[in-house]
């Protein structure tokens, strides 16, 4: 994942900030959400950057632990990033499979099932 990080310093800074603090923060969550929902899709950071176990633990805690306080207006962004991080496959040197920038068949399409 870190080999792909060079072209995405903003994503690396946001992830690094949260991992070092062992908690999320609104600024970094907004930044990651904006980066991963950017248009055009080829400018998005690779999914592998958010596949870090320590980051996923922090996101799960933020979403599911009632003791963790999350700004209510950001809850959908937390949910989206956690869902994306847990479901988007890593593809070396390319976008997540099935994303708008991918020319391959979408999951569950007839071409994939053959």
Secondary structure, 3 states (H helix, E strand, C coil): CHHHHCCCHHHHHHHHHHHHHCCCCHHHHHHHHHHHCCCCHHHCCCHHHHCCHHHHHHHHHHHHCCCCCCCHHHHHHHHHHHHHHHHCCCCCCCCCCCCCCCCCCCCCCHHHHC
